[in-house]
Amino acid sequence: MSAESEPLSERLSDDFIRAMLSDPKRAPKSSQTLGFSLIDYSPDEGWFEAQFEPNDNFTNPLGSIQGGFVAAMLDDCMALAALVKLRFSHGVPTLQMSINYLRPVFPGKVRCRGEVVRLSRTAAFMAGSLFDARGKLAATASATALLRPFPENAGPKGSPMRG
């Protein structure tokens, strides 16, 4: 079987995935807007960590980051945990997400960790944690995502999903 005829997920080396996820220009626009940058990940263990840097544009009248943006950061990290565990063989659209807001998050650098709790043939069950600039746990989440195979050459130009 030639490299071109192998499934995309088998062609994506750890080095390629790391290089792709480390390039801010290749991140989805929503992640770029939230100030996404890769910290680390483990496909074998099913976790993913990123830093985000939400700014004053994301604050509510009390000066903290509006909860929907906190949810978006958690959703990104949980989905990326599943994507790297699956080596981008499937998309993982979120079916359900539950969030617990434990303390306010203010503009600045935050750390987010997503973990795959369980993978079935059709779904990923994930958990996430978001830590504020002082390293304090600020929000937790759980989510379920549908596993959708990526067709070859799917996704935007430069995307890892394109063969």
N, C-alpha and C positions, 0 to 999 in steps of 0.2 A: 504494500500500500504506500503510495507516495505521500509526502508531507501535505500536498495540496488536497488529497482525497481523504485525509484523516479528519475526524470531527474537530471543529475549532477548539473545543475544550481540551483536546489532547495536544494541540499545537501551542497552547498558551503556557509558557514556562513561568516559573516563579519570578525570574528576572524580568520577563516581559510584563507580567502583571504589575510588579513593583514599579517599573519605569513608567507604565501607563498611569498608575494611580498617583505617582509622585509629580506628574505634570499637571499643574493647575489648569492649563488650557484645555485639557482633555476631560476635565470634570464637567458634569452637567451644569448648565447655566445657574440652576437653583443652588447647587452646592458652591459654585464660584461666588454667588451673591452673599452666601452666608460665611464666606472666608474659609472654605475647606482646605485642609492640608493633611496628608497622610502622616500618621505616627508609626503604626506597624500593624501587622496582621498575621494570622496563621490559618492557611487553608485546612491543614490536618486537624487542628483543634477547633476550628470554626469560630474565630473571633476576629474583630476588626476594630482598630482605634484610630481616631482622627481628632484633629484640633479644628475648631471653628473660631471665627472672630467676628461675632455679631457686633454691629455698631449702633450708634444712636438712632439710626433710621428704623430700627426694629423695636424701639421701646414703646411701652404703653404710657398712659398719663402719670404713672407712679415712678417712671424712670427705669423699670426693669424690662427685660426682653419679653415681648408678648408671647404667650404660651404656644401659639401656632408655630412660631419660629423654633421654639424649643422642640416641639413635636417633629418638625421637619429635620432637625439635626439628628434626633434619635432615629427617625425613619431611615435616613441616609445610612447611618452606621449599622443598623440591623440588616438592612437590605444588602449592604456591601459585605457583611459577614457571610450571608448566604451566597452571594455571588462568587466570592473567592473560594468558599468551600466547594461550590459546584464548578469552579474554574470557568465561570461565565458560560456554561452550557445551557443555562436557563435564565430567563428573566424572572423576577420575583415581585410582581405587583402585590401591594399590600391589600389584604382582604379586610383586616380588622386590626385596630391598634388601641391599646389602653395605656393611659399615662397617669402617673402620680407626680404632682408637682410638690416638692418637699421644701424648697426655699426659693426666693427670687434669684434670677440670673441677671447680672448686669452686663453692659457692654464690655467687651474685652475677650481675652482668650479663654475658651472652655475646652474641656476634653470630653470626648464621647466614646463609649465602647459598646459595640454590638456583639451578640453571641448567638450562635445557632444552638437552640436547646434540643431540637429534634428535627430530622428530615424524614418525610415519608415519600412515597412515590409521587404524590400530588401537591404536597404543601411543605412549607418551612415554618417552624415555630421558633420564634426569636425573643430575646430579651435585650434591653438596652439600659445604660446608665449614663447620665450626664453630670459632670463635675464642674463646679464653678472655678473661677480664677484662683481661689484659695485652696482648691483641691477637695472641697466639700461636696458631698453628694447632693445634687440639686433636683434631679428628676430621674424617675425610672419608667420603663415602658415594657410592654410585652406586645407581640404582634404575630399575626398569622399571614403568610403570603402564599399565593398560588405559584406553583412551578410551571412556567411556560417555556418550552424549548425555543431557543433562538433559531430562526431560519438562517442558513448561510447568507452572508452579505446583508444582514439586517443591521439597523442602527445607522447613526450619522457617520459621515466620512471621518476617518481617524478613530472611530470607535473600535473597541476590542471585538465587538460582535461581527465586524466585517471581515470576511475571509480573505 
